[in-house]
């Protein structure tokens, strides 16, 4: 589950990001509560507008931000963006502390926050490829999600407590201080241990290369469509939590507690995703159906505490979808295009919010928050049906009887399922003659033993496994006769797996 932590750089990054994520969740909680209760009179539509302004830049700037992540040093990008986010948080916190904040200030803050995050997100998501080996990438992505959701357990509850104790402005200032942890972590990373992934070349067509690549991958298109539906209409947790807290007559403390309880399920989903060897399409589809059912159950809960308990199921389903989809996209994308593809993925995920959040907020204002949860349930069900339909039509998925059990079903595919395997960045290896055995002229790669890693599993390797041959009958009388020695060539597969 924690195998990626063997890398020193990843351990440093993990700790710094965890501290910063706690502050980010504190700020997000305080931001929506300020808009809903301090600057408006329980206006859920204003909360939706704030979220739309915050996430719209990721959709509009996707061609530029993805290319920035692919072309420039990601550590330097993160140093700049994290410093800018710290400055924004402290500035808004001072406005709130001195009583100068107005609703338009929150709108401007959300827009600037979205612009900086549009550059920060693809660089931060793909930075994991610079910290761990290719075989650990999927696990590192899942642990990043676990860190994010562990912070969600602490941040919202701490924000609700601090809002009551010292006021919402200090929450923003404290969040600004937590950015120092990730800045120190970035400064401590060992430069020699960072893996240098292929950079995007300076050539024409680089801005649209990510779009073309995704268009050529039908499986990625399906993942993006599913993530868009769930991100636009199902991931509006600030609207759901704040309006349901008001529905049950609760205050800021109970609102923050809802986010923390939801994070219990989210953390569980992230840790279970870390245990899986690789990300699979079928997990995304099943999690989408589970998420839709969980949201529907939450909409029917009669009391605050039963609703709070149901949010754990919502968090489990949501994080299973996002973590698996993130790992699937990263591990199956070419390294030199990973930043642009991830920028497009994050734009689809977060960019759907400007469309969905105002609609969900308007539904909550007009008919109540339970109907807004119903919209999320319908969107998740549609996403699951789209993914299932693609498996049936494009991959020929069929449910058949299990060959060893009469009552147990099994799934079969007419076509080979999409292999969600890590794309290992390889470099050409120069071959030289082995002079240790004169006359044989065998070729061996001059690669040091410490750089030899196990080959990742693939469908091609599975289909070309060696077939054992039957032993030939040997004549006992021939045992004493000397046999000519045949030169044996070193097996490159075995050498690379030692």
C-alpha positions, 0 to 999 in steps of 0.5 A, a space after each residue: 500500500 505504501 511502496 512508493 515511500 521507499 523513494 526519499 524525494 517522494 517521502 519529502 513531497 508527501 509530508 509537505 503536501 499533506 500539511 499544505 492540503 490541510 490548509 487548502 481544505 480549511 480555506 475552501 471550507 471558510 470560503 464557501 461558508 463566508 459566501 453563504 452566511 456572511 456576505 449573502 443570506 444563504 444564497 446557494 447560487 452565489 456559492 455556485 458562481 464562486 465555484 464556477 469562477 474558481 474552476 473556469 480557468 482550468 477549462 479555458 487555459 488547458 492548451 497553455 497550462 498543459 504545455 507549460 507542465 511538459 516543457 518546463 521544470 515542474 519543480 520551478 513551476 510549483 515554486 512559483 504557483 505555490 508562492 502565488 497561492 500563499 499570497 492570495 490566501 493571506 491577502 483575502 484573510 487580511 480583508 476579512 480580518 479588517 472587515 473590508 471584504 465584499 462579495 465581489 472581493 470573493 469573486 475576484 479571489 476565486 478567479 485569481 485562485 482558479 488561474 493560478 491553480 490552472 497552471 499548478 494542477 497539471 504540473 503537480 499531478 505529473 510531478 509524481 513521475 519525477 519522484 518515483 519509478 514508473 512501476 510505482 507511479 500508480 501507487 504514488 497517484 493513489 497515495 497523493 489522493 490519500 494525502 488529499 483526503 486525510 487532509 480533508 478529515 482535518 481541514 474542514 473540522 478545524 476550519 469550522 472550529 476556527 471560524 467560531 473561535 477567531 473568525 473566518 479571516 484567520 483561517 485564510 491567513 493560517 492557510 497561507 502559512 501552511 504553504 511554507 511546508 510545501 515550499 520547504 519540501 520543494 527546496 529539500 528535494 534531491 536534484 540528482 534523484 529527480 527523474 528527467 522525463 522527456 520534454 515537449 519539443 519546440 515544434 508546431 502543433 504542440 498546443 493541440 497535440 494533447 487533444 489529438 492524442 486523446 481523440 485517438 484513444 477511445 478509452 480515454 474519451 470514455 473516461 473523460 466523458 464519465 469524469 465530466 458528468 460526475 465532476 459537473 453535477 456530482 462533485 459539488 460537495 460544498 453546495 451539498 454540505 452547506 445547504 444540507 447543514 442549513 436544512 437541518 438547522 446546523 451551524 459552521 461547526 456541523 458544516 465543517 464536520 460533514 466534510 470531515 466525515 465524508 473524508 473518512 470514506 474518501 481516505 478509505 477509497 484512496 488507500 484501497 486504490 493504492 493496494 491495487 496493482 494497476 488502474 482498470 476501466 471496470 473499477 471506474 464504471 463500478 465506482 460510478 454506479 456505487 457513487 450514484 446509489 450513495 448520493 441517492 441514499 444520502 438524499 433520503 436521510 431524515 436526520 443530520 447524523 444519518 445524512 452525515 453517516 451516508 456521506 462516507 459512502 459518497 466519499 468512498 465512491 467519489 475518490 475511487 472514481 477519481 483516483 482510478 481515473 487519474 492513475 489510468 490516464 497517467 500510466 497509459 499516456 506517453 511521457 512527453 504528452 502526460 502534462 497536456 493530457 493531464 491538463 485536459 483531464 483536470 480541465 474536464 473534471 474541474 471545468 465542468 463545475 462552471 456548468 454544473 455548480 450553478 445548475 445544482 445551486 439553482 436546483 437547491 434554491 428552488 426545490 431544496 438540497 435533496 433534489 440537488 443530490 438527486 441531480 448528482 445521482 442521475 448524472 452518476 448513473 448516466 456515466 456508469 451506463 456510458 462506460 458499461 455500454 462502451 465495454 459491451 459495444 467496443 470490447 464485446 463484453 459478455 457475462 457467461 457462466 463460470 467454467 468451475 462454478 454453475 452459480 458464479 458468473 464470469 466476464 468475457 471480452 471478445 476483444 482484449 481489454 484495454 491494458 492499464 499498464 505503466 508506460 515505462 520511459 526507455 532510452 536506447 541502450 548501446 550494445 557491445 561485444 562480450 570480450 570475456 568469452 572469445 570467439 562467441 561474440 555474444 551481445 550484452 547491454 553495458 548496464 550497471 546492475 543497480 539500474 536494472 529493474 523488473 520488466 512491467 507486466 503487459 499483455 504482450 509478455 503474457 501471450 509470449 510466455 515460454 512453453 516448457 518442452 518435454 525432456 528427450 529420452 536419453 540413452 544410458 550408454 551415451 552418458 559416458 560419451 563427451 558432449 560438445 559444449 554449445 555456447 549459451 547466449 545470455 537471456 536479456 529478459 533474465 538479465 533485466 529482471 535480476 
